[in-house]
Amino acid sequence: MKGKIKFLRRTWNRFSKLGKGRKKKQKWRNPTGRHNKMRAKERDYPRTVSIGYRTDRNDRERFNRKKMILVYNMKDLESVGKDEIALLGKIGNKKKIEVLKKAKEMKIHIYGINAEKFIKKTASKLEHHQGDDVENKK
């Protein structure tokens, strides 16, 4: 796997509005000037986007060469294979806790979340809120 090149617009290092010291503003724009050395692909100038830099097919839309599967419920979790990584979709805390517990039993790693820490932190909050709901109904 070759290193990924970050293509940046021509004068990104000169102006704040183009990305000097501001990562969000560092974007690719095709060079267009008549005498632009980058457009002419001259030596010692930053590289421009072209076909040869495309990511390998095996690495596209993957994490460590493993396919990412979005998990919204238990059924999705059961469909995760051994060469796939689970990634939690947009779900509420109650269902998220259920999914994390099931994933722990199935020994499936869920990307981007520490299951034990989340369950410990959120379970107590949920119990507290459910207790409030019971009192309000009486």
Buried (B, 14 or more C-beta within 10 A) or exposed (E): EEEEEEBBBBEBEEEEEBBEEEEEBBEEEEBEEEEBBBBEEEEEBBEBEEEEEEEEEEEEEBEEEBEBBEBEEEEBBEEBEEEBBBBBBEBEBEBBBBBBEBBBEEEBEBBEBEBEEBBEEBBEEEEEEEEEEEEEEE
